[in-house]
Amino acid sequence: MNSTKDAARVAGLLYVLTSMFGVFCLLYIPSHFIVWGDAAATANKILSSELVFRLGIVSEVIAFTGFIFVVGALYRLLHGVNKAHASLMVTLMLVSIPISLLNVLNEIAALLLFRGADYLSVFTKPQRDSLAMMFLDLHNYGFDVAQVFWGLWLVPFGMLVYRSGFLPRILGVLLIIACFGYLTNSLVGFGVLPDVVSRVVGRLTICELPVIFWLLIRGAKDQPLGDSA
C-alpha cells in the first residue's frame, strides 16, 4: 500500500465502519431509549431492551477505539503534505478518545442504577431512577466536551486535504466548515448558545460526510505516498 489511492481507500473503509458504530450509539440509542425528564419511562425502556442498550455501550467503545486506527490511516495518507499539520490532526483526535471512553462509564453507572443491585437497596426505585438519569445527563455533557476535539481535529485535516493535490480542495473546505458545527453543538450543550443555533449551525457537521465517502469510493489521485512536508 504505497500509493495515495490505496491508502485513501483503506482510510475511507475504516472511517465508514467506525462511523457506523458511532451512528448506532450516538443517534439510535439516545433517541430510542432516553425520555428526557421522565426517569421512570427511561428505566422501563432500557430494562425492557437491556441487551440492545448494552450493545450500544459496546458500540460506543468500538467506535471511539476505532478512531485510533482511522486517524492513523489518515496520517499515513496525509503526512507527506505537512507533517506538523498531520501530527496536530492526530493529537487533537487522540485527546478526544480517552474522554469519550471514560464517558461510557456514565452509561454503565446508569444501567446499574436502573437494574437495582442488592447493594443499592438503600435507595428507593424513584431515587435510583433519578440518579441514573443524572448519569445519563453527565454522559450527554461528556459528549459536549469531546465534541470540542471532534471539531478541532477537522481543521488540520481540512488543511491537509486542501493542500494535498490528490484530493478535491472542496473537501478540505467542507471539513473546516464541519468543525464549526461540532463546536456550536458543544457550546449549545454547555448552555452558552440557545438551542436554535444548534438546529441551524449545528447541522454543519454533515459537511464531514463527503470526504468519508470520497475516500472510500473514489480514493485519491494515484501517486506515491509522500514522506515529508
ChimeraX attribute file (.defattr): number of C-alpha atoms within 10 A of each C-alpha:
attribute: neighborCount
match mode: 1-to-1
recipient: residues
	/A:1	10
	/A:2	13
	/A:3	15
	/A:4	22
	/A:5	22
	/A:6	21
	/A:7	24
	/A:8	29
	/A:9	22
	/A:10	19
	/A:11	23
	/A:12	24
	/A:13	18
	/A:14	21
	/A:15	25
	/A:16	17
	/A:17	15
	/A:18	21
	/A:19	20
	/A:20	14
	/A:21	21
	/A:22	20
	/A:23	15
	/A:24	17
	/A:25	23
	/A:26	19
	/A:27	12
	/A:28	13
	/A:29	18
	/A:30	16
	/A:31	11
	/A:32	12
	/A:33	20
	/A:34	18
	/A:35	15
	/A:36	13
	/A:37	10
	/A:38	12
	/A:39	21
	/A:40	16
	/A:41	14
	/A:42	20
	/A:43	26
	/A:44	15
	/A:45	16
	/A:46	21
	/A:47	15
	/A:48	12
	/A:49	11
	/A:50	16
	/A:51	11
	/A:52	14
	/A:53	23
	/A:54	17
	/A:55	15
	/A:56	24
	/A:57	21
	/A:58	14
	/A:59	20
	/A:60	23
	/A:61	20
	/A:62	18
	/A:63	25
	/A:64	23
	/A:65	17
	/A:66	20
	/A:67	21
	/A:68	14
	/A:69	15
	/A:70	23
	/A:71	24
	/A:72	17
	/A:73	20
	/A:74	22
	/A:75	24
	/A:76	19
	/A:77	29
	/A:78	28
	/A:79	21
	/A:80	18
	/A:81	22
	/A:82	19
	/A:83	16
	/A:84	13
	/A:85	21
	/A:86	25
	/A:87	16
	/A:88	17
	/A:89	26
	/A:90	20
	/A:91	14
	/A:92	20
	/A:93	22
	/A:94	20
	/A:95	14
	/A:96	20
	/A:97	21
	/A:98	14
	/A:99	16
	/A:100	22
	/A:101	19
	/A:102	13
	/A:103	23
	/A:104	20
	/A:105	16
	/A:106	21
	/A:107	23
	/A:108	18
	/A:109	16
	/A:110	24
	/A:111	22
	/A:112	14
	/A:113	22
	/A:114	25
	/A:115	17
	/A:116	17
	/A:117	9
	/A:118	7
	/A:119	7
	/A:120	13
	/A:121	10
	/A:122	10
	/A:123	13
	/A:124	11
	/A:125	17
	/A:126	13
	/A:127	14
	/A:128	23
	/A:129	25
	/A:130	20
	/A:131	18
	/A:132	25
	/A:133	28
	/A:134	16
	/A:135	21
	/A:136	24
	/A:137	15
	/A:138	16
	/A:139	21
	/A:140	17
	/A:141	16
	/A:142	20
	/A:143	20
	/A:144	22
	/A:145	20
	/A:146	22
	/A:147	22
	/A:148	21
	/A:149	23
	/A:150	25
	/A:151	25
	/A:152	20
	/A:153	25
	/A:154	25
	/A:155	24
	/A:156	22
	/A:157	25
	/A:158	26
	/A:159	21
	/A:160	26
	/A:161	23
	/A:162	21
	/A:163	15
	/A:164	19
	/A:165	12
	/A:166	17
	/A:167	22
	/A:168	16
	/A:169	16
	/A:170	13
	/A:171	22
	/A:172	26
	/A:173	19
	/A:174	22
	/A:175	28
	/A:176	24
	/A:177	21
	/A:178	27
	/A:179	25
	/A:180	21
	/A:181	26
	/A:182	27
	/A:183	24
	/A:184	29
	/A:185	27
	/A:186	26
	/A:187	20
	/A:188	19
	/A:189	20
	/A:190	13
	/A:191	10
	/A:192	10
	/A:193	14
	/A:194	14
	/A:195	15
	/A:196	10
	/A:197	15
	/A:198	20
	/A:199	14
	/A:200	11
	/A:201	17
	/A:202	22
	/A:203	16
	/A:204	21
	/A:205	22
	/A:206	14
	/A:207	19
	/A:208	22
	/A:209	16
	/A:210	14
	/A:211	23
	/A:212	21
	/A:213	16
	/A:214	17
	/A:215	22
	/A:216	21
	/A:217	13
	/A:218	14
	/A:219	22
	/A:220	22
	/A:221	15
	/A:222	14
	/A:223	12
	/A:224	15
	/A:225	19
	/A:226	16
	/A:227	13
	/A:228	11
	/A:229	12
